[in-house]
Amino acid sequence: MNNLIALVNQLEQNISYFEKSNLKFSSANVGWQIEHSLLTIDRIIMALEKSNPELFKKKFNFSKFRVFLFNKIPRGKAKAPKIVTPQSDINSASLKNHIETTIKNIHQLNYIQPNHFFSHPYFGDLIVKDAINFLEIHTQHHLFIIQDIIRK
């Protein structure tokens, strides 16, 4: 969990670049990348909290296996679900507020039982430990995109 907080802090360090974009790396700007990452963390934590562990279905998933093995999400292979697609105007103040909310939400993971889960659209059901791992990989994925956008 500390790693996830550190990654969110890295997102925060890039807020000053929120308007910067580079179509070579993404059709979305830095602010969108940050907001999407925060929305993903928030929505997954919410789903974990509300889940019924008795409904968990363990099933092998090759895509999940590959992403978790290499700790990397391939670029351009998936489209963000609408629930984690930023819908409102993004500015530095809204991003700072969202960072604070997300860090509070991350701390809530301490109170979620390990057998709770959320259903990922590509990877299937992920228990808390796997969900945190996914959130770290996903956030790092967007940090790499942000770095590419800013660097060029």
matplotlib code that plots the C-alpha trace (Angstrom):
import matplotlib.pyplot as plt

x = [0.0, 2.9, 4.1, 0.6, 0.8, 4.3, 2.9, 0.1, 2.6, 4.5, 1.2, 0.9, 4.4, 3.2, 0.2, 2.0, 2.1, -1.6, -2.2, 0.8, 0.1, 1.9, 0.0, 3.0, 2.4, -1.3, -4.4, -5.0, -3.0, -1.2, -4.2, -6.3, -3.7, -3.6, -7.4, -7.9, -5.3, -7.0, -10.5, -9.3, -7.9, -11.0, -13.5, -11.6, -11.4, -15.1, -15.8, -13.6, -15.5, -18.9, -18.0, -19.4, -16.5, -18.8, -19.3, -15.6, -14.7, -11.0, -10.2, -6.9, -6.5, -3.5, -3.6, -3.6, -0.8, 1.3, 0.7, 1.4, 4.5, 6.1, 4.5, 3.7, 0.6, 1.1, 0.3, -2.7, -4.2, -7.2, -9.7, -10.5, -14.1, -16.4, -16.6, -12.9, -12.8, -12.5, -15.8, -15.3, -12.9, -9.5, -7.4, -4.6, -6.9, -9.3, -6.3, -4.8, -8.2, -8.6, -5.1, -6.1, -9.3, -7.5, -4.9, -7.6, -9.3, -6.0, -5.8, -9.3, -7.6, -6.4, -10.0, -11.1, -10.9, -8.4, -11.0, -13.0, -12.6, -13.5, -14.2, -11.8, -13.1, -10.0, -8.5, -11.6, -12.1, -9.1, -8.9, -7.5, -3.9, -4.1, -6.2, -3.5, -0.9, -2.9, -3.4, 0.4, 1.0, -1.7, -0.6, 3.0, 1.8, 0.3, 3.3, 5.4, 3.0, 3.2, 7.0, 7.0, 4.6, 6.6, 10.0, 9.3]
y = [0.0, 2.4, 1.8, 2.9, 6.0, 6.8, 6.4, 8.8, 11.2, 10.9, 11.7, 14.8, 16.0, 16.2, 18.3, 21.4, 19.8, 19.0, 20.8, 19.3, 16.9, 15.0, 13.0, 10.8, 9.2, 9.7, 11.5, 12.6, 15.2, 14.8, 16.0, 13.3, 10.7, 11.8, 12.0, 8.6, 7.0, 8.5, 7.5, 4.0, 3.7, 5.2, 3.0, -0.2, 0.5, 1.3, -2.0, -3.9, -2.5, -3.4, -6.8, -10.1, -12.5, -15.5, -14.5, -14.5, -16.8, -17.8, -18.4, -18.5, -15.5, -15.4, -11.6, -11.1, -13.6, -11.8, -8.3, -9.4, -11.4, -8.5, -5.7, -3.9, -3.0, -2.9, 0.5, 1.0, -2.4, -1.4, 1.4, 2.9, 2.0, 5.0, 4.8, 5.7, 8.1, 11.8, 13.6, 17.1, 19.9, 19.1, 21.8, 21.8, 22.6, 19.7, 17.3, 18.3, 17.8, 14.4, 13.4, 14.0, 12.0, 9.1, 8.9, 8.8, 6.0, 4.1, 4.1, 2.4, -0.7, -1.5, -2.2, -4.3, -8.1, -9.8, -12.0, -9.1, -8.6, -6.5, -7.7, -6.3, -6.1, -8.0, -9.9, -11.2, -11.2, -9.8, -10.2, -7.3, -8.3, -8.7, -5.5, -3.5, -5.1, -4.1, -0.5, -0.2, -1.6, 0.6, 3.8, 3.2, 2.6, 6.1, 7.6, 6.3, 7.9, 11.2, 11.0, 10.5, 13.4, 15.8, 14.7, 15.5]
z = [0.0, 0.7, -2.9, -4.2, -2.1, -3.4, -7.0, -6.2, -4.9, -8.2, -10.0, -7.8, -8.8, -12.4, -11.8, -13.0, -16.5, -16.5, -19.8, -21.7, -24.4, -27.1, -29.7, -30.4, -27.0, -26.2, -27.4, -23.8, -21.9, -18.6, -16.6, -18.1, -17.3, -13.7, -13.3, -15.0, -12.6, -9.6, -10.8, -11.3, -7.8, -6.2, -8.2, -7.5, -3.8, -3.8, -5.6, -3.2, -0.2, -1.7, -2.9, -1.5, -1.1, -1.6, -5.2, -6.0, -9.0, -9.3, -12.9, -14.8, -17.2, -19.5, -19.9, -16.2, -15.8, -18.4, -17.0, -13.4, -14.4, -16.2, -14.1, -17.3, -19.3, -23.1, -24.5, -26.8, -26.2, -24.1, -23.8, -20.4, -19.2, -19.1, -15.2, -15.1, -18.0, -16.8, -17.7, -16.1, -16.6, -15.2, -13.5, -11.0, -8.1, -8.9, -9.3, -6.0, -4.3, -6.0, -4.9, -1.2, -1.6, -3.3, -0.6, 2.0, 0.0, -0.2, 3.6, 3.6, 2.1, 5.6, 6.6, 3.7, 4.2, 2.0, 0.3, -1.1, -4.8, -7.8, -11.3, -13.9, -17.5, -18.9, -15.9, -14.2, -10.4, -8.4, -4.6, -2.6, -2.9, -6.6, -6.9, -5.2, -7.4, -10.5, -9.2, -8.8, -12.3, -13.8, -12.1, -13.1, -16.7, -16.7, -15.0, -17.9, -20.4, -18.5, -18.5, -22.3, -22.8, -20.7, -22.0, -25.7]

ax = plt.figure().add_subplot(projection="3d")
ax.plot(x, y, z, "-o")
ax.set_aspect("equal")
plt.show()
